[in-house]
Every structure is written in C-alpha cells, then in structure tokens.
Amino acid sequence: MAAVTVGGWAQCTADFDFMGAEFGISPNPALGETFVDGTVNQSYTETIHVIIPANTADIPDAPIELELDSVVLDSILLIGELGEAMLTTDIGLELFPNNNGDSGNPNAFLGGGQYCANLDGTPDTVGVFTGAIYTTAWVTIPFLGANAIPFPFEGYTLTINPEPIPGCTDEIACNYNADATEDDGSCEYAEPLYDCDGNCLNDADGDGICDEVGGCTDETACNYNYQATDDDGSCEYAADFYDCDGNCLMDTDGDGVCDELEVAGCTDLTACNYDETATDDDGSCFFAEDFYDCDGNCLNDEDMDGICDELEVAGCTSPYACNYNDAATDDDGSCVVVGDACDDGDDATINDAIDENCECVGEEVIDHVTQASLDMVAVFPNPASDVLNVVLPQGQVCQLTLTSISGQTTLSTQSLATGRVVWEVSELPAGAYLLQVESDAGRTVRQVMLGAR
C-alpha cells in the first residue's frame, strides 16, 4: 500500500456541494462513480472530496454511535490487470491532501469538516486498475480513550489509456491506417474513376479510358457518391427539418418532435381541453371542479337533485319545522314540528309535545283528571280551503284561537264553542297556522294548513 505524500504542488479547494449531507465522498463508488480516465505520458489530475461527520451516527451502518475525532487518510491500493498489488507511485501518480490547516498532520481530517485531496502526476503505465482508499477513523470511547476503526472506500477503477496514434482513420482513404486511433487530417483519396494506384475503376472496353460512374453527385444528398462522375438522378434528400438518419435538426426539448413541427396545446389526458394533436404542453390545461365533470354535471347524484352526493348537507328542509336548516339540501327526516311527541323531562306531566314556541311541554295532572280528553279534538280537512271543521270533546266548552305559525299574530277566534264548529277560513291567506283549543281541562295545539283556492 502506498504511503500518502505530505504536501503537494497542486493543492485542491474543499468546495464540493454535498447537498446538506453530513457524510460523503466524491467520486462515490457506491453510486457508480470512479476516477477520471488518463492517458499515458500526459498530465493527470483527479480531485477527491470528503465530508466528515461529527459523530459516527451519521455514517450509514455504523456499528456504534460515538463522537468522531478525525479520519486519517492512510493509503491508496491499486490492483493491476494480472492481480498484482501496486502503488500509485508505481504508475507515476501521487496523492496531495489538503486538510485546510486544521491539523498538524496533513493526512488527518477532523470530524465536522470538509476536505479534499488531489491525485496528480503523469501516468507511465497503461492499464485498468481497481483501487481502494484506506482510512482510519479515530473515536473516543468512555473509559477507554482513543480507538482506531479502519474504514476503507472500495470499488474504484482507474483507467490509463495508451497514447493516441495519429493517422488517417477513414477506411476508404488511400492511406488508411488501421492502427491509428486519432485522425490527423492526413487522409488522401483516389481521383474520381480511379483507384489508389491510378487504375480505372471501370474500363469495359479496355481502352485505358475510364468509364463514367453513375450515381448521385450532389454533396447535400443523403446518398452522395464521391466516386460518381455522371449524375443518374438517384439522389435522395432528408425530409424538411430532419437529417439523413431521420433525426430532427432542431429539437430543443428532446421529445423527438422537431421544433418546427411542434403543436402547442394541452397534453394532459385528464384535462377538459386535452388536445390529442398537441405535442408541446403550453400550460393551457384546465380541469373540472371536484365532484363535477367538464360540463359541470355531478359525477355522483343519486337523488338527481343537481347537488353532488359529496356536497349534500343532511338536515331538516321544511321551513315550517322548529329545526329548519336553510343549508340542508337532503331531508334526513329529522324535522320537528308543533304537535310532535317529545319528552320534557318532567315526570309529573304526560302527553309531552312540541308547542307553538317550539318547546317541549307536557300536560299537567289536575286532581288526577288529565287533559287527555283534549286529545279527542279532531280537525278536518287539513289542509282546508273554505271551511275548517273542529270537533270538540263532548261536554266541554272551549275557546278556539287561530294564530300565525310563529304564534305572534291572532287571525281568528271562536269563543264558547262546543260540539262541532264549522269555521269559515276562505278569507285567510294560504299557509301554515296553529289552532289552539283551551278548556277547563287544559289546552292543546294543532297545526293546520290552509290551501290556496
């Protein structure tokens, strides 16, 4: 293993963006990153960045959580193609660390900081080398003091390529060099109709005069033949906006549609204005409101009342009920009206019912004689248009009062009524009313509806 060189002539700057991470290295072999390739006998530089956490808890899979004092850069080990162990100096490279002056040992990187090191030199050996960076983490364990924990970064690859061989790399050139790896612009070509030795390519009659070569002579055509001397009309050209391989000449967004052929519009299949011909979304998409389709119709409306099921408000929808809810859209059968049975919580009353003030009121027991007889009051027809028939309990003298639904306005009265009363109501406005029947036995209230004539 190579000892790390102290100091160096190409000091790096610890300025890599680790995106807020507490621990990391760049290049990171765990992410498939490795050292940049080099070329033999040419200057080489690779910068290694590392960020050291203040506690081992920030190191993935750390076996223990302790304060991290420092990490010492020990060595780099290379393995050659034949499995031989090598030093970086064996191939002409040295490592130059920069610990920002934080420690007297230039190879020591303190916890809670970012540092770097340069791998510099001129490589003199061709090959593909695997490598690992070996470090030692120092932690302080209570009662035991400083302890060393080996921590290698493995999985690196360092490729040193051979020097390029200049020459002509075009196989149709007369001076094509199969060993050349870098075209130096030296290619030479035969004259039209002749080969590289000056012989005719075509001389059917053997007269030493080359036959014309038919083909496409337009250099802008996709099938241009540089050897053709006689244009035979076979030229083929790329379609507008495309090259000869069918690729766009201009495709700014890389979607395979040439810029000149882009169609702006809404490309979202779920949008109300989706355009199947559009190739480039222009931000014009608009969408249906929640619970509605694009035409403003409910997606779910079981009762077909035009209000989406998800927006229905259950409650009492009768304006004549004590618990009428003007926000309710779906009647849930909870309406409470005058005359409905209830429980006033008083055990000394019976026949509890909702009165005209929307309060639960019961009948008091008087000398063990109840108001039950008033329950025999009959009202018909209900609703009534012209006359309202009221049948009173036998033997009782009653006073009848017809009031508005709020109970605040007296519209008509009948005094000293007995038996059956035929009440003329044709002059009263249509609507809901309260009929109050009072006698010595008590009082009862009925809700009646007077219909329009």
Secondary structure, DSSP 8 states (H G I E B T S, - for coil): -EE--SS-SS--------TT-SSEEES-GGGT-----EETTS-EEEEEEEE--SBGGGSTT-SS--BEEEEEEEEEEEE-TTS-EE-GGGGTEEEEEE-TT-SSSTTEEETT-EEEEEEEE-----EEEEEEEEEEEEEEETTTEEEEEEEEEEEEEEEEE----EEB--TTSTTB-TT-SEE-S------TTB-TTS-BS--TT-SSS----EE---TTSTT--TT--EE-S------TTB-TTS-BS--TT-SSS-GGG--EE---TTSTT--TT--EE-S------TTB-TTS-BS--TT-SSS-GGG--EE---TTSTT--TT--EE-S----TT-B---S-TTEEEEEE-TTS-EEEEE-BTTB-GGGGGG-EEESSSBSSEEEEE--TT--EEEEEEETTS--EEEEEEEE-SEEEEE-TTS-SEEEEEEEEETTEEEEEEEEE---
